[in-house]
Amino acid sequence: MTAFWYSYRRVWKRSGSRRLLAIPAPWLARVQRRLLRRVLEPLVVRGKSALSYALPHVGKALVIRLDLADFFPSVARAHVEDAFLAVGCSATTARLFTIYTTDPEHGGVPQGACTSSVLAEFAARGIDARVSSLLGPHGFTFSRYADDMTISSGRKIDRADVASIVGEVARLVKLEGFTLNMKKTRSSPATTRQVVAGIVVNERASLPRAEVRKMRAAVDQQATLTDREYEALCGKLANLAHVDPEKAAPLLARLLPRPSRW
């Protein structure tokens, strides 16, 4: 029965662990695309990116990075129903649409469905409200980007206080039905490299020097790159231009266009 809805396969993550992908059947994928366009559109968050997530933490004395474990699988059916109710669906319709957008075998929203990011983002809004209310009055900055969360402070915090903050955030996260992956918690003072979503935030938003050096070397050797390697380089340079236009400008100026094959 489940195969009528999804096919499953596991893919490797950078961390070395494996992620379960639930790939919707073609008929279900069409339904989900329609739900995303016609029903869930009001819930789509515009303008949120790794850069907008990282910028609030530039130049801070301390950066604490946290991770939500099993983000998509942790989204409760009740949260999904609430999302559909929030856009004006009746209770009966919300329950029906929840069936179409959740994983009947493993629970949560499926990693592989186009609706899952919007629904997970809606489900995690309670985390944002609770953590911001807790930390904001004490001068901390908080932001979340999918399952990544970052807390920063303009003043130094000792280890005991960091542990206390993380413990309290873990408690609030649990109240919303999610769990912190404590193994991925990182605390970085300004004397070390502070990285948020792959962006260095110590003094200004920039990409790690090693990545920029690799891009510079690729630009130097662009004549030897395959079309796929050249396209990948263009994508990396576009990301660099988004994060740090000053560093990207001289590299983009040296990048030669390739003739179109069409």
C-alpha positions as CSV (number, residue, x, y, z in Angstrom):
1,M,0.0,0.0,0.0
2,T,2.8,2.4,0.9
3,A,4.4,2.0,-2.5
4,F,1.2,3.5,-4.0
5,W,2.2,6.7,-2.2
6,Y,6.0,6.8,-1.9
7,S,9.1,4.9,-2.8
8,Y,12.0,5.0,-0.3
9,R,15.8,5.2,-0.6
10,R,18.6,6.3,1.7
11,V,21.2,8.8,0.6
12,W,24.5,9.8,2.3
13,K,24.8,13.1,4.1
14,R,28.0,15.1,4.5
15,S,28.2,14.0,8.1
16,G,28.5,10.4,7.1
17,S,25.1,9.4,8.2
18,R,22.2,8.5,5.9
19,R,19.0,10.4,5.2
20,L,15.7,8.6,4.2
21,L,14.2,10.1,1.1
22,A,10.5,9.5,0.5
23,I,9.8,10.0,-3.2
24,P,6.2,10.7,-4.0
25,A,4.5,8.6,-6.7
26,P,3.9,10.6,-9.9
27,W,0.2,11.1,-9.1
28,L,0.9,12.2,-5.6
29,A,3.7,14.6,-6.7
30,R,1.1,16.3,-9.0
31,V,-1.3,16.7,-6.1
32,Q,1.4,18.1,-3.9
33,R,2.5,20.6,-6.5
34,R,-1.1,21.8,-6.8
35,L,-1.4,22.1,-3.1
36,L,1.8,24.1,-2.9
37,R,0.7,26.5,-5.7
38,R,-3.0,26.9,-4.9
39,V,-3.3,26.3,-1.2
40,L,0.0,26.8,0.7
41,E,1.2,29.8,-1.3
42,P,0.4,32.3,1.6
43,L,2.7,30.3,3.9
44,V,5.8,30.5,1.6
45,V,8.5,32.6,3.2
46,R,10.2,35.0,0.8
47,G,13.7,36.3,0.9
48,K,15.0,33.9,3.5
49,S,18.5,32.6,2.6
50,A,21.7,31.4,4.2
51,L,23.0,35.0,4.0
52,S,20.0,36.5,5.7
53,Y,20.2,33.8,8.3
54,A,23.9,34.5,9.0
55,L,24.0,38.3,8.8
56,P,22.5,39.0,12.3
57,H,25.5,37.2,13.9
58,V,28.3,39.1,12.2
59,G,30.9,40.5,14.6
60,K,29.6,38.9,17.8
61,A,31.7,37.8,20.8
62,L,30.1,34.4,20.8
63,V,28.2,32.3,18.3
64,I,26.4,29.1,19.3
65,R,25.2,26.8,16.6
66,L,22.4,24.3,17.2
67,D,20.8,21.7,15.0
68,L,17.3,20.2,15.1
69,A,17.4,16.4,14.8
70,D,15.2,14.7,12.2
71,F,13.6,17.9,11.2
72,F,11.1,16.7,8.6
73,P,10.2,13.4,10.3
74,S,9.5,15.4,13.5
75,V,6.7,17.5,12.1
76,A,3.5,16.4,13.7
77,R,0.3,15.8,11.8
78,A,-1.4,18.4,14.1
79,H,1.1,21.0,12.9
80,V,0.3,20.1,9.2
81,E,-3.4,20.3,9.9
82,D,-2.9,23.7,11.5
83,A,-1.0,24.9,8.4
84,F,-4.0,24.1,6.2
85,L,-6.4,25.6,8.7
86,A,-4.3,28.8,8.7
87,V,-4.8,29.3,5.0
88,G,-8.6,28.9,5.3
89,C,-9.3,25.2,4.8
90,S,-12.2,23.6,6.7
91,A,-11.3,21.0,9.3
92,T,-12.4,18.1,7.0
93,T,-10.3,19.5,4.1
94,A,-7.3,20.1,6.3
95,R,-7.4,16.5,7.5
96,L,-7.6,15.3,3.9
97,F,-4.7,17.5,2.7
98,T,-2.7,16.3,5.7
99,I,-3.0,12.8,4.4
100,Y,-1.6,13.9,1.0
101,T,1.4,15.7,2.5
102,T,2.6,13.4,5.3
103,D,4.5,10.1,5.3
104,P,2.1,7.3,6.2
105,E,4.9,4.8,7.0
106,H,7.6,6.9,8.8
107,G,5.6,9.9,10.1
108,G,6.4,13.6,9.6
109,V,6.5,15.3,6.2
110,P,8.4,13.4,3.5
111,Q,11.9,14.5,2.4
112,G,11.2,14.5,-1.3
113,A,7.9,16.2,-1.4
114,C,7.7,19.8,-2.6
115,T,5.3,20.8,0.2
116,S,7.5,19.6,3.0
117,S,9.7,22.7,3.4
118,V,6.8,25.0,3.7
119,L,5.0,22.8,6.2
120,A,8.1,22.2,8.3
121,E,8.8,26.0,8.4
122,F,5.2,26.6,9.6
123,A,5.6,23.9,12.2
124,A,8.8,25.4,13.6
125,R,7.4,28.9,14.0
126,G,6.6,28.0,17.7
127,I,10.3,27.4,18.3
128,D,11.2,30.8,16.9
129,A,8.6,32.5,19.1
130,R,9.6,30.7,22.3
131,V,13.4,31.0,21.9
132,S,13.3,34.7,20.8
133,S,11.0,35.5,23.8
134,L,13.5,33.8,26.1
135,L,16.7,35.2,24.8
136,G,15.8,38.5,23.2
137,P,15.3,40.4,26.5
138,H,18.8,39.3,27.6
139,G,20.6,40.8,24.5
140,F,21.0,37.6,22.5
141,T,20.3,37.3,18.8
142,F,18.5,34.2,17.5
143,S,17.8,33.0,14.0
144,R,16.8,29.8,12.3
145,Y,17.2,28.4,8.8
146,A,15.3,25.1,8.4
147,D,16.9,22.8,11.0
148,D,19.9,25.1,11.7
149,M,19.6,27.5,14.6
150,T,22.1,30.1,15.8
151,I,22.4,32.2,18.9
152,S,24.9,34.9,19.3
153,S,25.9,37.5,21.9
154,G,27.9,40.7,21.8
155,R,29.5,39.8,25.2
156,K,31.6,36.8,26.3
157,I,29.7,34.0,28.0
158,D,31.3,31.4,30.2
159,R,30.9,27.7,29.5
160,A,28.4,27.1,32.4
161,D,26.1,29.8,31.0
162,V,26.4,28.4,27.5
163,A,25.4,25.0,28.8
164,S,22.5,26.6,30.6
165,I,21.3,28.4,27.5
166,V,21.5,25.3,25.4
167,G,19.6,23.3,28.0
168,E,16.8,25.8,28.2
169,V,16.6,26.0,24.4
170,A,16.4,22.2,24.2
171,R,13.5,22.3,26.7
172,L,11.6,24.8,24.6
173,V,12.3,22.9,21.4
174,K,10.9,19.8,23.0
175,L,7.7,21.6,23.9
176,E,7.2,22.2,20.2
177,G,7.6,18.5,19.4
178,F,11.2,18.7,18.1
179,T,14.6,17.6,19.5
180,L,18.1,19.2,19.5
181,N,20.9,17.1,18.1
182,M,23.3,17.8,21.0
183,K,26.2,16.3,19.1
184,K,26.1,19.1,16.6
185,T,26.1,21.9,19.2
186,R,29.0,24.2,18.7
187,S,30.2,27.3,20.6
188,S,32.6,29.7,18.9
189,P,34.2,32.7,20.5
190,A,35.5,35.6,18.3
191,T,39.0,34.3,18.7
192,T,38.1,31.3,16.5
193,R,36.5,31.1,13.1
194,Q,32.8,31.6,13.4
195,V,30.8,29.9,10.6
196,V,27.0,30.1,10.2
197,A,25.5,28.1,7.3
198,G,28.9,28.0,5.6
199,I,29.4,31.7,5.9
200,V,32.2,33.2,8.1
201,V,30.8,35.9,10.3
202,N,33.7,37.0,12.5
203,E,34.0,40.6,11.1
204,R,32.0,40.5,7.9
205,A,30.0,38.0,6.0
206,S,32.3,36.1,3.7
207,L,33.0,32.5,2.5
208,P,35.9,30.6,4.0
209,R,39.3,31.5,2.5
210,A,40.0,28.0,1.3
211,E,36.8,28.0,-0.8
212,V,37.7,31.4,-2.4
213,R,41.2,30.1,-3.1
214,K,39.7,27.1,-4.9
215,M,37.5,29.4,-7.0
216,R,40.5,31.5,-7.9
217,A,42.4,28.5,-9.0
218,A,39.5,27.3,-11.1
219,V,39.2,30.7,-12.8
220,D,43.0,30.5,-13.6
221,Q,42.4,27.1,-15.2
222,Q,39.0,27.7,-16.7
223,A,40.1,26.7,-20.2
224,T,40.7,23.2,-19.0
225,L,37.3,22.8,-17.2
226,T,34.6,20.6,-18.6
227,D,31.2,22.2,-19.3
228,R,29.9,20.7,-16.1
229,E,32.9,22.0,-14.0
230,Y,32.5,25.4,-15.6
231,E,28.8,25.5,-14.7
232,A,29.6,24.5,-11.2
233,L,32.2,27.3,-11.0
234,C,29.7,29.8,-12.2
235,G,27.3,28.7,-9.5
236,K,30.0,29.1,-6.8
237,L,30.9,32.5,-8.0
238,A,27.3,33.6,-8.0
239,N,27.0,32.5,-4.4
240,L,30.3,34.4,-3.6
241,A,28.8,37.5,-5.3
242,H,25.7,37.2,-3.1
243,V,27.7,36.8,0.1
244,D,30.7,39.0,-0.6
245,P,30.5,41.0,-3.8
246,E,33.9,42.7,-3.2
247,K,35.7,39.4,-3.4
248,A,33.7,38.1,-6.3
249,A,34.1,41.1,-8.6
250,P,37.7,40.5,-9.7
251,L,37.0,36.8,-10.3
252,L,33.9,37.4,-12.3
253,A,35.8,40.0,-14.3
254,R,38.3,37.3,-15.4
255,L,35.6,34.6,-16.1
256,L,35.3,34.2,-19.9
257,P,31.9,33.3,-21.3
258,R,31.6,30.0,-23.2
259,P,29.8,29.8,-26.5
260,S,26.3,28.5,-26.3
261,R,25.6,25.0,-27.7
262,W,22.1,26.0,-28.7
